Amino acid sequence: AVVLCAYLEMGGLDLRDRPVIELGAGTGLVGIVATLLGAHVTITDRAAALEFLESNVQANLPSELRPRAVVKELTWGKDLGNFSPGAFDFILGADIVYLEETFAELLQTLEHLCSDQTVILLACRIRYERDHKFLKMLRGCFSVYEVHYDSSKDVHIYKAQRGSRKEDF
């Protein structure tokens, strides 16, 4: 999450007033930083994480920015009807590629949430062969490029988008 936040803070992407969703938010750090950078953020995780997530958002966002951050339940592949297809300009995920049994649901969720213009940013360590398997699955549906690598933390950031408009990258 720290590496993805640093990448967002570098300013290569303009998040101001853009609809953003964070998947598998955990502590909510990425969503909080995106909100501080001006985005309207839906910060998601499973039901068990929501109370902690909500308290982090309340504690770490100034009161005037809190309306820009909404905490919402999302179990990949299951609660998709609660989210409008293609409603987000950016989908953010930090360290969410690790359980092979969730890969198909994560991919289904990404496909549901994406429009042709949506940019997905995933920060992850490539620890195991299964992590390469997810990237291969992702490349089956999206154009995928590595846009950043933090060697000190061994974290890659991948950018994915529908189609193959390489000039957008």
C-alpha positions in Angstrom: 0.0 0.0 0.0 2.8 2.4 0.8 4.4 1.9 -2.6 1.1 2.5 -4.4 0.5 5.6 -2.3 4.0 7.0 -3.1 3.3 6.3 -6.8 0.0 8.2 -6.6 1.6 11.1 -4.8 4.2 11.4 -7.6 1.4 13.1 -9.5 1.5 11.1 -12.7 -2.2 10.6 -12.5 -4.8 13.4 -11.9 -7.3 12.0 -9.4 -9.0 15.3 -8.7 -12.8 14.8 -8.8 -12.5 11.4 -10.4 -14.4 8.4 -9.2 -12.0 5.8 -7.7 -12.6 2.4 -6.0 -10.1 0.6 -3.8 -10.5 -3.2 -3.6 -9.5 -5.2 -0.6 -8.7 -2.0 1.3 -7.5 -3.5 4.6 -6.5 -0.4 6.6 -7.8 1.9 3.8 -4.4 3.7 3.3 -4.6 3.8 -0.5 -8.2 5.0 -0.5 -7.4 7.7 2.2 -4.4 9.0 0.1 -6.5 9.0 -3.1 -9.2 11.0 -1.2 -6.5 13.5 0.0 -5.4 13.8 -3.6 -8.9 14.9 -4.6 -10.7 11.8 -5.7 -14.2 10.6 -4.8 -13.3 7.2 -3.4 -15.3 4.0 -2.6 -13.2 2.1 -0.2 -14.1 -1.6 -0.2 -13.4 -4.8 1.7 -15.3 -7.7 3.1 -17.8 -7.2 5.9 -15.4 -8.2 8.7 -13.0 -5.4 7.9 -15.6 -2.5 7.5 -15.7 -1.3 11.1 -11.9 -0.9 11.3 -11.8 0.6 7.9 -14.5 3.1 8.7 -12.7 4.1 11.9 -9.4 4.6 10.0 -11.2 6.8 7.4 -12.8 8.9 10.2 -9.4 9.3 12.0 -7.3 10.1 9.0 -9.4 12.4 6.8 -10.2 16.0 7.7 -13.9 16.4 8.3 -14.4 18.4 5.1 -13.0 15.5 3.0 -14.9 12.7 4.6 -17.9 13.0 2.3 -15.5 12.1 -0.6 -14.7 8.7 0.9 -17.4 6.0 1.2 -16.7 2.7 2.9 -18.7 -0.1 1.3 -18.8 -3.9 1.5 -17.5 -5.8 -1.5 -16.8 -9.5 -1.6 -15.3 -10.2 -5.0 -17.6 -11.9 -7.4 -20.6 -11.6 -5.1 -21.8 -8.1 -4.4 -21.4 -6.8 -7.9 -25.0 -5.7 -8.3 -24.3 -3.0 -5.7 -21.8 -1.3 -8.0 -22.7 0.3 -11.3 -20.7 -1.3 -14.2 -18.0 1.0 -15.5 -18.7 3.7 -12.9 -15.0 4.2 -11.8 -12.2 5.9 -13.6 -9.6 4.2 -11.5 -9.5 0.9 -9.6 -6.8 0.6 -7.0 -5.5 -2.6 -5.3 -2.5 -3.1 -3.0 -1.3 -6.6 -2.1 -4.6 -8.2 -3.1 -3.1 -10.9 -5.4 -2.1 -13.7 -3.1 -5.0 -16.2 -2.6 -5.3 -18.3 -5.8 -8.9 -19.3 -4.9 -9.9 -15.6 -5.2 -8.3 -15.0 -8.6 -11.4 -15.8 -10.7 -13.7 -13.6 -8.5 -11.2 -10.8 -8.5 -11.0 -10.9 -12.3 -14.8 -11.0 -12.5 -15.0 -8.0 -10.2 -12.4 -6.0 -12.3 -14.3 -6.8 -15.5 -17.6 -5.7 -13.9 -16.2 -2.4 -12.6 -14.3 -1.4 -15.7 -15.3 0.8 -18.6 -13.1 1.1 -21.7 -11.5 4.2 -20.0 -11.0 2.7 -16.5 -7.4 2.4 -15.4 -6.5 -0.4 -12.9 -3.4 -0.1 -10.7 -2.3 -3.1 -8.8 0.6 -3.1 -6.5 2.0 -6.5 -5.6 4.9 -8.6 -4.7 5.5 -11.5 -7.1 6.2 -14.2 -4.5 4.9 -17.4 -6.1 4.2 -19.0 -9.4 0.5 -18.5 -8.7 1.1 -14.7 -8.8 2.3 -15.0 -12.4 -0.8 -17.1 -13.1 -3.0 -14.2 -12.0 -1.1 -11.8 -14.2 -1.6 -14.2 -17.1 -5.4 -14.3 -16.3 -5.4 -10.5 -16.2 -3.6 -10.2 -19.5 -6.4 -12.4 -21.0 -8.9 -9.6 -20.4 -6.8 -6.4 -20.2 -3.7 -4.8 -21.6 -1.2 -5.0 -18.7 2.0 -3.1 -18.2 4.4 -2.7 -15.4 4.6 1.0 -14.6 6.8 1.1 -11.5 9.0 -1.2 -9.5 10.3 -0.4 -6.0 13.4 -2.6 -5.6 13.8 -1.8 -1.9 10.4 -3.3 -1.1 10.2 -5.7 -4.1 6.8 -4.3 -5.1 5.6 -4.0 -8.7 2.9 -1.7 -9.9 0.9 -2.9 -12.9 -1.4 -0.8 -14.9 -4.2 -2.6 -16.7 -6.9 -1.3 -19.1 -9.3 -2.8 -21.6 -8.2 -2.9 -25.2 -4.6 -2.4 -26.4 -4.2 1.4 -26.8 -0.5 1.4 -25.9 -0.2 5.1 -26.4 -2.4 5.7 -23.3 0.5 4.3 -21.2 
